[in-house]
Protein backbone atom coordinates (compact mmCIF):
# COMPACT_ATOMS: atom_id res chain seq x y z
CA UNK A 1 0.00 0.00 0.00
CA UNK A 2 1.28 3.49 -0.82
CA UNK A 3 1.20 6.04 1.99
CA UNK A 4 2.32 9.66 1.99
CA UNK A 5 5.52 10.19 3.91
CA UNK A 6 6.14 13.47 5.74
CA UNK A 7 9.48 14.34 7.28
CA UNK A 8 10.68 17.25 9.39
CA UNK A 9 12.80 19.53 7.25
CA UNK A 10 16.37 20.02 8.51
CA UNK A 11 16.26 23.84 8.53
CA UNK A 12 19.42 25.90 9.01
CA UNK A 13 19.50 29.42 10.46
CA UNK A 14 20.15 31.95 7.69
CA UNK A 15 18.86 29.88 4.79
CA UNK A 16 16.21 31.16 2.40
CA UNK A 17 13.18 28.95 1.85
CA UNK A 18 10.07 29.13 -0.32
CA UNK A 19 6.75 27.74 0.93
CA UNK A 20 4.47 26.70 -1.93
CA UNK A 21 0.85 27.19 -0.89
CA UNK A 22 -1.19 27.83 2.22
CA UNK A 23 -1.23 30.82 4.54
CA UNK A 24 2.58 30.76 4.83
CA UNK A 25 3.19 30.83 1.06
CA UNK A 26 6.16 32.84 -0.11
CA UNK A 27 9.82 33.54 0.49
CA UNK A 28 11.24 33.39 4.00
CA UNK A 29 14.56 33.54 5.82
CA UNK A 30 15.04 31.13 8.74
CA UNK A 31 16.11 33.24 11.74
CA UNK A 32 15.77 30.79 14.67
CA UNK A 33 15.01 27.12 15.26
CA UNK A 34 14.53 24.92 18.29
CA UNK A 35 13.05 21.44 18.81
CA UNK A 36 9.46 22.73 18.63
CA UNK A 37 9.41 26.16 16.95
CA UNK A 38 10.78 27.86 13.85
CA UNK A 39 11.06 31.63 13.40
CA UNK A 40 10.86 33.01 9.87
CA UNK A 41 11.29 36.56 8.56
CA UNK A 42 9.76 37.83 5.32
CA UNK A 43 12.58 39.40 3.27
CA UNK A 44 10.18 41.91 1.69
CA UNK A 45 8.22 43.24 4.67
CA UNK A 46 10.63 42.31 7.47
CA UNK A 47 7.74 40.79 9.45
CA UNK A 48 8.78 37.95 11.75
CA UNK A 49 6.65 34.94 12.71
CA UNK A 50 7.27 32.04 15.05
CA UNK A 51 5.34 28.85 14.34
CA UNK A 52 5.36 25.28 15.53
CA UNK A 53 7.71 23.34 13.28
CA UNK A 54 5.91 21.88 10.32
CA UNK A 55 6.66 19.02 7.97
CA UNK A 56 7.12 18.73 4.25
CA UNK A 57 5.82 16.00 1.99
CA UNK A 58 8.66 13.97 0.59
CA UNK A 59 6.62 11.58 -1.52
CA UNK A 60 4.90 8.23 -1.51
CA UNK A 61 6.47 5.19 0.08
CA UNK A 62 5.49 1.54 0.07
CA UNK A 63 4.25 0.18 3.41
CA UNK A 64 2.82 -3.19 4.38
CA UNK A 65 -0.95 -3.42 4.51
CA UNK A 66 -2.31 -3.77 8.05
CA UNK A 67 -5.82 -4.98 8.72
CA UNK A 68 -7.59 -3.25 11.62
N, C-alpha and C positions, 0 to 999 in steps of 0.2 A: 504494500500500500504506500502511495506517495503522501507525505506530509510536508507542510511548509516548515522550514527550519529558520528560526530567528536567533541571532547571536548578538551579544553586546559588542558594540563597536569599540575598538581600542583607541580612543581619542588621545590626542597629545595637545598639551597647552601650546597655543600659538598657531596651530594649523587652521587653515581655512576649509570650511565644509559647505556643501550645498545640500539642502533638504528639499526633496522633490515631492511636493504635495502637502496638504494639511495646513493647519493654522501656523505651523512653524516654517512654511515654505520660504526658501530664499537662501542668500549667502550669509554665512556666520563665521566669526572667529571664535575659537575655543579659548576662554580666558581662565577657567578653573575647572578642576575635576576632583571628585572624591568618590568613595565607594557607592554613594547613593545619588549624588547630584552632579549636574553639569551646568556651567555658567557660560552663556554665549553672548557675544556682542555683535550687533548689526554694524557692518562696516560703513553703511550709508548714513544711518541716523545716529549711531553711537549708543542706541538703547541697549541695555543689558538685561538679560533674563536668566534666572536660575530655575531649572526644571529637574524633576526626577530623571535619572538616566533612562534612555529609551533604547530600543533595539532596532536593528535593521534586518530586513529579509535578506537572506543569502541564497535562497533557492529551495527547490524541492529535493528531498532525500528519500531513499527507500527505507521503510521500517517494516518490521514484521506485523502481521495482522493479529490483533488481540480481540478475542470475543469476550464481551462483558457478561 
